[in-house]
Amino acid sequence: MNGYDPQNIFAKILRGEIPCHKVYEDAHALAFMDIMPRCDGHVLVIPKMPSRNLLDANPEALATLMPAVQKLARACKAAMAAEGISIEQYNEPASGQTVYHLHFHILPRWEGVKLKPHGAEMAKPEVLAMLAEKIKAALASSV
């Protein structure tokens, strides 16, 4: 793995060293609320297998991660009554990557509503907790 730092914030979240508002977890993936959301319902999906980004990810890890990305996209759209979903994924600094652990942003979208700038402001924990519960309920009803 080229340049993977096991001390990155997502690795620490995976190890339970830093708390998160978890919405989903399986053997291969973890999904949680972005603490600096670009919109309501902004979720991050990360693999449990270490990889810096898409460029160095193990293909098998990607194959097991993408069903979780799809499942979370559907749940976020339903929970937030969104009109659409954007999926964003960045690779290397020039693209905007700031955390060097592969992750996918799931962004519920509504016509005419612009996204907030990346990293603009921290969300209130109680708001993230409430949104996480809505998304978990959508996940539970889709089973």
JOZITA-V584647 format. One record per helix or strand of 3 or more residues. SS is the DSSP state (@ for helix, = for strand). FROM is the first residue (numbers start at 1). TO is the last residue. Records with the same first field share a line. If there is no record, write none. Layout:
# JOZITA-V584647
SS = FROM-TO  FROM-TO
This chain:
# JOZITA-V584647
@ = 9-14  59-79  93-95  125-141
= = 22-25  29-33  43-47  84-88  103-109
